[in-house]
Amino acid sequence: MKLAQQIQYLAYDPGVHPKDGGLPGLEVLKKVIGSINLFGLIAVVGALAISALVWAWGHHSGGHQAEQNGKKGTAVAAGCALLLGAANGIVAFFSAMGTQVH
């Protein structure tokens, strides 16, 4: 096989693109994923509250390790909230970037 044919074979476009409504049950799947996202956000609110309480308790009781763990938990909960809230935007951004790869 010639080199030009091998390169052309590697660059072959299979023609597969995402389509909305292509499978039955797509709306149900979107509702399930949305519910999982909501559950995650509710869990993050709880984690943030608990972490803030541990942080405050550690600070006022002189427990430096508890204070640090509370700070860490607060930062992790805030990061999780950011990622859960931005999930659609992150996926849309990288999906759009992926369509530009040739």
JORABEL-V283272 format. One record per helix or strand. SS is the DSSP state (H for helix, E for strand). FROM is the first residue (numbers start at 1). LEN is the number of residues. If there is no record, write none. Layout:
# JORABEL-V283272
ss: <SS/SS>
from: <FROM/FROM>
len: <LEN/LEN>
This chain:
# JORABEL-V283272
ss: <H/H/H/H>
from: <3/26/64/87>
len: <8/36/22/13>
